Amino acid sequence: MPSALIVGAGPAGATLAYLLAHRGVDVTLLERQLDFSREFRGEILMPSGVMAIEEMGLNDAMAGVSRQVQKSISMYLNGRRIFKQELTADVLKKTPVQVISQPEFLEMVASEAGKSPRFHLLRGASVKELLFEGERVVGVRARTEAGEEIFHADVVVGADGRASVVRKQGGFTDRHVSPPLDVVWWKIPCPADWTGPCIFMGRGHFMVVYERWDRTLQIAWVINKGTFRELKNRSMHDWIEAMADHVSPELASHLRACEGELEKPFLLDAVSDCVERWSIPGALL
């Protein structure tokens, strides 16, 4: 039987493992963390993503994943709304935009994949090195809870994120194409009358605000790359006033009312790399 070793149990690695296992391939999925209970940034599921899940046969299982359907989207320029679109079934061809719990989604995919005897998930496995026979990748060396272990496979797939060990060890070269920006993330309580995602632009600022699956409001503030060091030295009051200057009056009032409930801002270092090739003998990204 062919065998595959997938490094990284994010959405790409987990769903690939599910598909391969249900098609008769022996799959070992290695995940560095012991569980999926952590903070994720990629929680918005667009219609194309919903359709892909349906095509994989996971639609029924998705019913148990927490979500928040987005009902409209609004765009603001210098604090004034210039556009609003209701996200109706007709507009989206009956497939809604939704924000899902990525931990619950990954647990669901792993559970569905586990229904196949071909699937094996090992948590707490940190890959340290690719193994070669000549020019061909034949497996990996990983540190697990049991100690150092060797895993062999016909093909190794790197789905292990921006700091991919498979990419580095496999000698994959890339072009850095990142725009000069970063994103500051934080959450606040969601107002009762919130209707859908809002985009705020103007005076050199760009901000996206949407309701998460847990009924909190997620704020993504785009900033010039490298300016977070200066921003993080400001007080929370200064942060709120800076944001309030660039959003709608209603959201500005809500931000000020939530000053004591704001979580510490989190910096997402925006990175975009384009690899020059996607595979080498025995391994692919």
TORDO-32720 format. One line per 8 residues: number of its first residue (from 1); for each residue x negated, y, z of N, C-alpha, C. Coordinates in Angstrom, 3 decimals. Layout:
% TORDO-32720
NUM = X:Y:Z:X:Y:Z:X:Y:Z | ...;
% end
This chain:
% TORDO-32720
1 = -0.835:-1.194:0.000:0.000:0.000:0.000:-0.879:1.256:0.000 | -0.526:2.269:-0.778:-1.284:3.527:-0.718:-1.121:4.172:0.649 | -2.124:4.930:1.068:-2.061:5.580:2.377:-2.453:7.036:2.245 | -1.816:7.868:3.052:-2.099:9.303:3.060:-2.318:9.753:4.489 | -3.256:10.671:4.659:-3.519:11.285:5.950:-3.269:12.780:5.785 | -2.326:13.321:6.544:-1.969:14.727:6.434:-2.424:15.442:7.691 | -3.177:16.511:7.508:-3.705:17.285:8.627:-2.843:18.529:8.794 | -2.107:18.596:9.903:-1.262:19.748:10.181:0.216:19.442:10.013;
9 = 0.974:19.561:11.111:2.403:19.237:11.101:3.267:20.480:11.102 | 2.876:21.481:10.300:3.761:22.610:10.062:4.835:22.202:9.072 | 5.628:23.149:8.569:6.694:22.796:7.621:6.178:22.057:6.388 | 5.033:22.475:5.832:4.508:21.812:4.636:4.060:20.387:4.944 | 3.232:20.227:5.983:2.724:18.906:6.319:3.810:17.947:6.763 | 4.745:18.437:7.601:5.796:17.563:8.130:6.741:17.086:7.030 | 7.161:18.006:6.151:8.093:17.591:5.103:7.413:16.694:4.072 | 6.133:16.957:3.758:5.416:16.069:2.848:5.310:14.671:3.437;
17 = 5.005:14.598:4.730:4.911:13.293:5.389:6.250:12.557:5.327 | 7.329:13.281:5.558:8.673:12.691:5.485:8.939:12.120:4.099 | 8.653:12.917:3.058:8.923:12.485:1.682:8.081:11.276:1.296 | 6.803:11.310:1.616:5.935:10.190:1.247:6.335:8.904:1.972 | 6.612:8.998:3.274:6.970:7.811:4.050:8.232:7.156:3.514 | 9.204:7.974:3.116:10.464:7.422:2.599:10.329:6.946:1.158 | 9.154:7.119:0.565:8.888:6.593:-0.779:7.854:5.464:-0.751 | 7.641:4.903:0.437:6.810:3.710:0.544:5.335:3.933:0.756;
25 = 4.929:5.176:1.071:3.517:5.459:1.319:3.261:5.435:2.829 | 2.210:4.765:3.252:1.820:4.789:4.662:1.231:6.160:4.981 | 1.835:6.865:5.919:1.448:8.242:6.221:1.074:8.379:7.687 | -0.077:8.980:7.932:-0.459:9.383:9.284:-0.517:10.907:9.302 | 0.260:11.511:10.192:0.327:12.959:10.322:-0.383:13.362:11.608 | -1.451:14.142:11.482:-2.229:14.575:12.638:-1.875:16.015:12.980 | -1.505:16.254:14.233:-1.143:17.597:14.686:-1.998:17.963:15.896 | -2.627:19.129:15.814:-3.552:19.557:16.871:-2.843:19.788:18.201;
33 = -1.632:20.354:18.157:-0.896:20.646:19.388:-0.148:19.400:19.879 | 0.176:19.414:21.172:0.903:18.283:21.748:2.403:18.374:21.495 | 2.901:19.569:21.224:4.313:19.734:20.897:4.466:20.959:20.023 | 5.711:21.241:19.625:5.982:22.374:18.745:6.540:23.581:19.500 | 6.488:23.537:20.820:7.077:24.608:21.621:6.122:25.787:21.742 | 6.061:26.560:20.679:5.228:27.759:20.680:5.876:28.794:19.762 | 5.286:29.959:19.726:5.852:31.071:18.967:5.449:30.966:17.497 | 6.442:31.042:16.623:6.191:30.999:15.183:6.619:32.317:14.551;
41 = 6.038:32.633:13.397:6.374:33.866:12.681:7.204:33.594:11.434 | 7.178:32.376:10.923:7.902:32.088:9.686:9.224:31.408:9.949 | 10.216:32.169:10.374:11.496:31.569:10.767:12.635:31.873:9.796 | 12.408:32.715:8.798:13.482:33.067:7.863:13.529:32.038:6.750 | 14.691:31.419:6.593:14.901:30.404:5.574:15.748:31.013:4.464 | 15.128:31.212:3.298:15.815:31.798:2.160:16.653:30.738:1.444 | 17.576:31.149:0.549:18.414:30.165:-0.154:17.622:29.064:-0.846 | 16.469:29.393:-1.454:15.674:28.364:-2.126:15.162:27.331:-1.123;
49 = 14.840:27.783:0.096:14.403:26.856:1.133:15.527:25.958:1.609 | 16.719:26.538:1.752:17.887:25.741:2.151:18.150:24.661:1.113 | 18.068:25.025:-0.170:18.318:24.052:-1.244:17.259:22.959:-1.259 | 16.006:23.318:-0.966:14.945:22.306:-0.912:15.218:21.294:0.194 | 15.691:21.774:1.342:16.024:20.873:2.455:17.171:19.950:2.068 | 18.164:20.490:1.366:19.272:19.667:0.890:18.768:18.586:-0.065 | 17.874:18.958:-0.985:17.340:18.007:-1.956:16.525:16.911:-1.287 | 15.926:17.218:-0.135:15.160:16.215:0.607:16.062:15.273:1.406;
57 = 17.354:15.564:1.444:18.277:14.721:2.191:18.327:15.030:3.669 | 17.936:16.250:4.052:17.878:16.619:5.466:19.012:17.556:5.886 | 19.994:17.734:5.016:21.044:18.709:5.303:21.830:18.353:6.556 | 22.205:17.080:6.707:22.974:16.678:7.890:22.161:16.858:9.162 | 20.876:16.509:9.107:20.021:16.643:10.290:19.805:18.108:10.654 | 19.859:18.991:9.655:19.681:20.420:9.911:20.795:20.997:10.768 | 21.929:20.326:10.825:23.057:20.833:11.603:22.711:20.978:13.077 | 21.727:20.223:13.553:21.334:20.293:14.954:20.259:21.315:15.254;
65 = 19.803:22.056:14.235:18.752:23.053:14.422:19.385:24.422:14.667 | 18.982:25.090:15.730:19.532:26.410:16.060:19.231:27.395:14.941 | 20.231:28.255:14.624:20.052:29.202:13.533:20.913:30.427:13.742 | 20.608:31.470:13.003:21.418:32.678:12.973:21.560:33.095:11.517 | 22.784:33.003:10.994:23.035:33.376:9.605:23.004:34.900:9.483 | 22.328:35.401:8.459:22.206:36.837:8.236:23.351:37.301:7.327 | 24.162:38.243:7.803:25.397:38.603:7.118:25.260:39.778:6.158 | 24.232:40.597:6.343:24.043:41.740:5.451:22.591:42.177:5.531;
73 = 22.182:43.028:4.602:20.853:43.622:4.658:20.976:45.098:4.311 | 20.286:45.942:5.084:20.347:47.396:4.893:18.944:47.957:4.731 | 18.841:49.022:3.942:17.568:49.695:3.728:17.706:51.162:4.114 | 16.709:51.658:4.852:16.716:53.040:5.332:15.484:53.767:4.820 | 15.657:55.032:4.477:14.558:55.893:4.085:14.559:57.110:5.001 | 13.466:57.277:5.750:13.358:58.386:6.713:14.543:58.426:7.677 | 14.954:57.245:8.143:16.013:57.138:9.144:17.425:57.167:8.600 | 17.599:57.363:7.295:18.942:57.438:6.710:19.189:56.221:5.826;
81 = 20.330:55.582:6.023:20.630:54.388:5.241:20.933:54.761:3.791 | 20.224:54.110:2.871:20.433:54.385:1.448:20.996:53.180:0.707 | 21.103:52.050:1.398:21.541:50.845:0.705:22.021:49.827:1.734 | 23.120:49.146:1.421:23.571:48.017:2.235:24.217:46.984:1.323 | 23.831:45.726:1.512:24.395:44.635:0.718:24.917:43.557:1.656 | 26.204:43.259:1.530:26.758:42.139:2.280:26.218:40.840:1.683 | 25.751:39.955:2.526:25.210:38.676:2.068:26.320:37.631:2.082 | 27.256:37.792:1.164:28.403:36.894:1.076:28.027:35.622:0.341;
89 = 28.925:34.639:0.408:28.693:33.368:-0.277:28.566:33.568:-1.782 | 29.347:34.485:-2.335:29.280:34.731:-3.775:27.925:35.312:-4.176 | 27.419:36.238:-3.368:26.135:36.865:-3.676:25.009:35.841:-3.634 | 25.061:34.948:-2.664:23.969:33.999:-2.441:24.249:32.614:-3.015 | 25.288:32.501:-3.840:25.652:31.212:-4.442:25.884:30.157:-3.360 | 26.594:30.585:-2.310:27.046:29.706:-1.221:25.909:29.200:-0.334 | 24.722:29.784:-0.450:23.595:29.377:0.379:23.132:30.563:1.200 | 23.415:30.597:2.504:23.111:31.790:3.294:21.636:31.909:3.667;
97 = 21.199:33.176:3.830:19.892:33.436:4.450:20.058:33.209:5.941 | 19.137:32.496:6.550:19.271:32.198:7.971:17.913:32.204:8.652 | 17.934:32.531:9.927:16.729:32.471:10.757:16.863:31.240:11.643 | 15.906:30.339:11.544:16.000:29.064:12.258:14.927:28.955:13.336 | 15.152:28.032:14.259:14.143:27.701:15.262:13.138:26.759:14.615 | 11.906:27.256:14.383:10.920:26.388:13.746:10.508:25.215:14.637 | 10.386:25.371:15.969:10.103:24.185:16.791:11.167:23.099:16.631 | 12.442:23.497:16.647:13.511:22.504:16.485:13.483:21.894:15.086;
105 = 13.174:22.715:14.073:13.104:22.206:12.708:12.006:21.154:12.570 | 10.814:21.435:13.119:9.705:20.499:13.008:9.985:19.204:13.770 | 10.594:19.320:14.938:10.967:18.114:15.692:11.983:17.292:14.904 | 12.918:17.971:14.238:13.913:17.266:13.436:13.258:16.507:12.289 | 12.355:17.173:11.558:11.695:16.514:10.430:10.875:15.322:10.911 | 10.153:15.497:12.014:9.358:14.393:12.565:10.252:13.230:12.976 | 11.406:13.541:13.553:12.341:12.492:13.958:12.889:11.743:12.753 | 13.260:12.484:11.697:13.773:11.842:10.489:12.688:11.015:9.801;
113 = 11.463:11.541:9.778:10.357:10.790:9.182:10.090:9.517:9.967 | 10.265:9.596:11.298:10.022:8.450:12.164:10.980:7.298:11.956 | 12.048:7.512:11.214:12.966:6.424:10.895:12.355:5.447:9.889 | 11.269:5.856:9.257:10.539:4.976:8.340:9.372:4.332:9.068 | 9.190:3.026:8.939:8.036:2.373:9.580:6.708:2.785:8.957 | 6.759:3.492:7.840:5.544:3.946:7.173:4.954:5.202:7.820 | 5.719:5.847:8.681:5.318:7.144:9.238:4.717:7.009:10.626 | 3.604:7.722:10.826:2.952:7.736:12.141:2.533:9.175:12.448;
121 = 2.968:9.686:13.589:2.613:11.028:14.029:1.721:10.930:15.254 | 0.566:11.577:15.184:-0.340:11.614:16.325:-0.513:13.063:16.737 | -0.010:13.399:17.923:-0.134:14.750:18.453:-1.428:14.865:19.272 | -1.911:16.091:19.395:-3.132:16.316:20.146:-4.373:15.818:19.428 | -4.311:15.768:18.084:-5.442:15.286:17.284:-6.051:16.461:16.527 | -7.266:16.809:16.873:-7.957:17.953:16.267:-9.029:17.447:15.310 | -8.828:17.687:14.010:-9.766:17.193:13.002:-11.046:18.023:13.043 | -12.172:17.334:13.065:-13.471:17.993:13.163:-14.299:17.860:11.893;
129 = -14.063:16.803:11.117:-14.948:16.566:9.981:-14.269:15.686:8.945 | -14.505:15.995:7.666:-14.112:15.098:6.586:-15.167:14.014:6.435 | -14.735:12.803:6.109:-15.659:11.693:5.879:-15.767:11.441:4.381 | -16.985:11.258:3.890:-17.230:11.059:2.465:-17.899:9.705:2.222 | -17.576:9.110:1.075:-18.360:8.020:0.498:-18.780:8.508:-0.871 | -20.042:8.874:-0.995:-20.486:9.524:-2.210:-19.840:10.890:-2.321 | -19.153:11.135:-3.434:-18.476:12.416:-3.659:-17.014:12.387:-3.271 | -16.531:11.250:-2.771:-15.100:11.098:-2.501:-14.781:11.168:-1.008;
137 = -13.728:11.913:-0.665:-13.241:11.966:0.719:-12.495:10.670:1.015 | -12.819:10.039:2.142:-12.188:8.759:2.491:-11.494:8.800:3.849 | -11.556:9.937:4.548:-10.909:10.015:5.856:-11.405:11.210:6.641 | -11.120:11.190:7.961:-11.528:12.284:8.831:-12.005:11.737:10.171 | -12.797:12.552:10.828:-13.153:12.310:12.229:-12.389:13.316:13.061 | -11.682:12.841:14.081:-10.839:13.721:14.892:-11.041:13.453:16.374 | -10.814:14.499:17.162:-10.813:14.359:18.611:-9.376:14.228:19.069 | -9.065:13.149:19.771:-7.715:12.889:20.247:-7.734:12.741:21.765;
145 = -6.574:12.526:22.337:-6.510:12.318:23.790:-7.266:11.066:24.207 | -7.422:10.127:23.267:-8.145:8.889:23.565:-9.645:9.030:23.343 | -10.080:10.186:22.827:-11.489:10.391:22.524:-11.682:10.595:21.031 | -12.903:10.453:20.564:-13.185:10.639:19.144:-12.730:9.410:18.364 | -12.008:9.649:17.251:-11.491:8.554:16.434:-11.750:8.832:14.969 | -11.822:7.743:14.192:-12.002:7.808:12.750:-10.707:7.346:12.084 | -10.245:8.106:11.096:-9.036:7.754:10.353:-9.397:7.692:8.867 | -9.064:6.553:8.234:-9.312:6.385:6.813:-7.997:6.460:6.038;
153 = -8.073:6.916:4.791:-6.880:6.993:3.944:-7.310:7.109:2.496 | -6.376:6.782:1.594:-6.642:6.934:0.160:-6.714:8.406:-0.237 | -5.934:9.237:0.463:-5.966:10.668:0.173:-5.771:11.441:1.479 | -6.524:12.527:1.626:-6.390:13.420:2.776:-5.780:14.726:2.279 | -4.732:15.184:2.958:-4.054:16.422:2.573:-4.277:17.469:3.658 | -4.785:18.622:3.277:-4.972:19.723:4.215:-3.750:20.614:4.236 | -3.005:20.576:5.333:-1.866:21.467:5.552:-2.070:22.157:6.891 | -3.328:22.511:7.151:-3.735:22.964:8.484:-4.007:24.458:8.555;
161 = -3.298:25.251:7.744:-3.252:26.681:7.959:-4.451:27.462:7.453 | -4.472:28.724:7.858:-5.466:29.664:7.326:-6.890:29.319:7.730 | -7.064:28.622:8.854:-8.407:28.212:9.291:-8.644:26.737:8.973 | -8.116:26.284:7.854:-8.120:24.873:7.465:-9.506:24.232:7.521 | -9.612:23.166:8.324:-10.849:22.393:8.388:-11.046:21.637:7.075 | -9.951:21.143:6.494:-10.053:20.413:5.229:-10.606:21.329:4.140 | -10.132:22.563:4.104:-10.610:23.505:3.088:-12.097:23.804:3.276 | -12.511:24.042:4.518:-13.910:24.369:4.779:-14.821:23.169:4.528;
169 = -14.436:22.009:5.077:-15.282:20.829:4.944:-15.317:20.304:3.511 | -14.234:20.549:2.768:-14.172:20.071:1.389:-14.853:20.984:0.400 | -15.368:22.108:0.863:-16.072:23.019:-0.025:-15.170:23.773:-0.986 | -13.901:23.908:-0.643:-12.988:24.674:-1.483:-13.359:26.156:-1.418 | -13.453:26.778:-2.566:-13.754:28.203:-2.609:-12.479:28.993:-2.854 | -12.475:30.234:-2.405:-11.262:31.032:-2.526:-11.604:32.481:-2.810 | -10.592:33.194:-3.264:-10.684:34.635:-3.479:-9.821:35.336:-2.442 | -10.379:36.319:-1.789:-9.653:37.073:-0.774:-8.815:38.150:-1.463;
177 = -7.490:38.051:-1.325:-6.604:38.979:-2.030:-5.664:39.699:-1.063 | -6.058:39.788:0.190:-5.186:40.395:1.203:-4.993:41.889:0.967 | -3.780:42.380:1.117:-3.571:43.835:1.123:-4.120:44.413:2.426 | -4.460:45.698:2.459:-5.061:46.286:3.668:-4.023:46.624:4.730 | -3.370:45.596:5.263:-2.345:45.835:6.273:-2.344:44.719:7.305 | -1.763:45.006:8.451:-1.485:44.027:9.497:-0.029:44.205:9.905 | 0.468:43.264:10.699:1.854:43.340:11.157:1.895:43.192:12.674 | 2.567:44.118:13.325:2.761:44.039:14.773:4.159:43.489:15.036;
185 = 4.217:42.425:15.841:5.489:41.751:16.118:5.862:41.924:17.590 | 7.128:42.111:17.863:7.625:41.997:19.229:9.142:41.879:19.197 | 9.697:41.505:20.354:11.130:41.220:20.441:11.782:42.103:21.488 | 13.063:42.398:21.257:13.892:43.114:22.224:15.265:42.454:22.234 | 16.100:42.716:23.232:17.466:42.196:23.208:18.223:42.708:21.981 | 19.107:41.884:21.457:19.857:42.263:20.260:21.130:43.005:20.653 | 21.400:44.158:20.033:22.648:44.871:20.345:23.870:44.071:19.886 | 24.974:44.260:20.575:26.175:43.468:20.297:26.737:43.724:18.907;
193 = 26.530:44.911:18.348:27.114:45.247:17.053:26.141:45.061:15.889 | 25.077:44.305:16.078:24.099:44.101:15.008:24.718:43.256:13.891 | 24.525:43.662:12.640:25.169:42.958:11.523:24.200:42.241:10.593 | 22.950:42.657:10.530:22.032:41.988:9.619:20.689:42.685:9.542 | 19.731:42.092:8.820:18.381:42.647:8.729:18.378:44.085:8.214 | 17.428:44.884:8.737:17.262:46.264:8.305:15.802:46.498:7.927 | 15.605:47.247:6.852:14.287:47.641:6.397:14.182:49.153:6.523 | 13.160:49.618:7.237:12.968:51.046:7.463:11.673:51.489:6.773;
201 = 11.786:52.503:5.913:10.631:53.022:5.178:10.593:54.534:5.309 | 9.411:55.087:5.053:9.288:56.543:5.015:8.146:57.063:5.858 | 7.549:58.167:5.419:6.473:58.848:6.129:5.326:57.886:6.492 | 5.005:57.016:5.530:3.868:56.120:5.732:4.152:54.924:6.615 | 5.421:54.645:6.895:5.765:53.520:7.771:6.654:52.522:7.046 | 6.547:51.266:7.481:7.400:50.205:6.940:7.708:49.249:8.091 | 8.985:48.971:8.318:9.394:48.124:9.437:10.568:47.245:9.022 | 10.532:45.987:9.439:11.625:45.046:9.191:12.152:44.578:10.542;
209 = 13.470:44.592:10.705:14.108:44.194:11.960:15.218:43.205:11.644 | 15.234:42.066:12.343:16.288:41.077:12.098:16.609:40.308:13.388 | 17.772:39.691:13.385:18.219:38.916:14.543:17.711:37.488:14.442 | 17.097:37.019:15.523:16.558:35.663:15.560:17.644:34.665:15.974 | 17.283:33.398:15.898:18.193:32.323:16.243:18.555:32.325:17.730 | 17.713:32.951:18.574:17.977:32.962:20.014:18.638:34.262:20.474 | 19.197:35.022:19.507:19.940:36.253:19.785:19.053:37.384:20.283 | 17.761:37.311:20.015:16.895:38.458:20.251:16.666:39.166:18.914;
217 = 16.184:40.394:18.989:15.905:41.171:17.789:14.395:41.141:17.545 | 14.011:40.657:16.375:12.598:40.589:16.012:12.226:41.829:15.202 | 11.157:42.501:15.621:10.677:43.694:14.927:9.305:43.393:14.339 | 9.149:43.694:13.053:7.864:43.555:12.377:7.472:44.929:11.850 | 6.439:45.513:12.436:5.991:46.850:12.081:4.694:46.720:11.292 | 4.725:47.119:10.027:3.543:47.041:9.166:2.650:48.251:9.434 | 1.368:47.984:9.704:0.417:49.063:10.008:-0.811:48.927:9.109 | -1.587:49.982:9.005:-2.844:49.925:8.270:-3.804:48.966:8.963;
225 = -4.482:48.160:8.184:-5.387:47.164:8.744:-6.467:47.836:9.592 | -6.683:47.288:10.776:-7.720:47.794:11.656:-7.286:48.889:12.611 | -6.008:49.305:12.554:-5.558:50.401:13.419:-4.917:49.913:14.722 | -4.806:48.590:14.900:-4.137:48.075:16.103:-4.927:48.392:17.366 | -6.246:48.429:17.261:-7.075:48.709:18.443:-6.669:50.034:19.087 | -6.427:51.045:18.243:-6.017:52.348:18.777:-4.587:52.300:19.294 | -3.736:51.576:18.580:-2.321:51.519:18.966:-2.119:50.811:20.307 | -2.873:49.743:20.558:-2.616:48.953:21.766:-3.016:49.693:23.036;
233 = -3.764:50.778:22.905:-4.126:51.577:24.067:-3.017:52.535:24.483 | -1.980:52.626:23.665:-0.868:53.513:23.997:0.041:52.874:25.056 | 0.796:53.704:25.747:1.777:53.198:26.712:2.979:52.649:25.951 | 3.798:51.843:26.642:4.999:51.311:26.012:5.950:52.435:25.621 | 5.981:53.474:26.423:6.830:54.629:26.083:6.388:55.255:24.760 | 5.078:55.366:24.559:4.570:55.924:23.311:4.912:55.033:22.125 | 4.846:53.713:22.343:5.216:52.783:21.278:6.671:53.011:20.853 | 7.542:53.088:21.853:8.968:53.238:21.571:9.240:54.535:20.833;
241 = 8.619:55.613:21.273:8.853:56.895:20.610:8.312:56.900:19.178 | 7.188:56.217:18.962:6.645:56.128:17.603:7.592:55.371:16.689 | 8.182:54.294:17.200:9.137:53.531:16.401:10.435:54.301:16.202 | 10.901:54.936:17.264:12.171:55.658:17.205:12.155:56.762:16.160 | 10.977:57.298:15.870:10.858:58.358:14.865:11.113:57.858:13.449 | 11.141:56.529:13.263:11.192:55.996:11.899:12.360:55.036:11.670 | 13.288:54.945:12.613:14.428:54.050:12.439:15.716:54.863:12.503 | 16.851:54.165:12.411:18.142:54.840:12.474:18.382:55.383:13.878;
249 = 19.226:56.386:14.016:19.522:56.923:15.353:20.054:55.854:16.310 | 20.883:54.935:15.788:21.458:53.882:16.643:20.365:52.962:17.190 | 19.448:52.544:16.312:18.380:51.658:16.769:17.405:52.408:17.671 | 17.178:53.701:17.386:16.304:54.503:18.249:16.852:54.549:19.673 | 18.165:54.742:19.809:18.792:54.766:21.140:18.666:53.420:21.824 | 18.836:52.351:21.058:18.735:51.001:21.630:17.299:50.724:22.089 | 16.322:51.132:21.301:14.919:50.942:21.684:14.621:51.635:23.008 | 15.089:52.874:23.138:14.827:53.625:24.376:15.532:52.972:25.566;
257 = 16.730:52.432:25.330:17.470:51.777:26.419:16.799:50.476:26.853 | 15.995:49.855:25.936:15.363:48.570:26.231:13.900:48.714:26.666 | 13.478:49.930:26.992:12.062:50.155:27.276:11.526:49.197:28.330 | 12.299:48.908:29.337:11.834:48.027:30.402:11.869:46.555:30.043 | 12.425:46.204:28.858:12.563:44.807:28.474:11.703:44.429:27.279 | 10.921:45.374:26.758:10.081:45.076:25.605:8.978:44.095:25.984 | 8.792:43.076:25.128:7.682:42.161:25.323:6.410:42.774:24.749 | 5.281:42.273:25.191:4.002:42.788:24.716:3.881:42.577:23.211;
265 = 3.518:43.609:22.449:3.364:43.451:20.993:2.297:42.417:20.657 | 2.526:41.717:19.552:1.610:40.673:19.084:1.115:41.059:17.696 | -0.188:40.992:17.478:-0.760:41.354:16.184:-0.853:40.136:15.280 | -0.273:40.244:14.090:-0.447:39.240:13.051:-1.452:39.798:12.044 | -2.622:39.232:12.034:-3.668:39.649:11.108:-3.312:39.124:9.723 | -2.861:40.003:8.851:-2.390:39.579:7.533:-3.562:39.114:6.673 | -3.469:37.878:6.200:-4.516:37.283:5.376:-3.869:36.577:4.195 | -4.430:36.763:3.009:-3.952:36.063:1.822:-5.162:35.669:0.987;
273 = -5.377:34.363:0.881:-6.492:33.846:0.090:-5.941:32.972:-1.039 | -6.626:32.980:-2.156:-6.235:32.157:-3.299:-7.378:31.200:-3.623 | -7.142:29.887:-3.392:-8.205:28.919:-3.678:-8.370:28.775:-5.188 | -9.604:28.503:-5.606:-9.891:28.399:-7.033:-9.571:27.019:-7.589 | -9.454:26.024:-6.711:-8.946:24.709:-7.112:-8.277:24.086:-5.903 | -7.350:23.171:-6.182:-6.501:22.634:-5.117:-6.886:21.221:-4.694 | -7.798:20.584:-5.422:-8.139:19.207:-5.073:-9.587:18.890:-5.372 | -10.103:17.922:-4.649:-11.395:17.289:-4.920:-11.132:15.787:-4.832;
281 = -12.046:14.943:-5.259:-11.789:13.502:-5.162:-11.443:13.073:-3.742 | -10.230:12.549:-3.565:-9.799:12.029:-2.267:-9.142:13.029:-1.349 | -9.061:14.303:-1.736:-8.455:15.299:-0.848:-7.798:16.401:-1.662 | -6.758:16.985:-1.085:-6.102:18.132:-1.718:-5.514:19.024:-0.645 | -5.197:20.256:-1.059:-4.601:21.230:-0.152:-3.129:21.364:-0.500;
% end
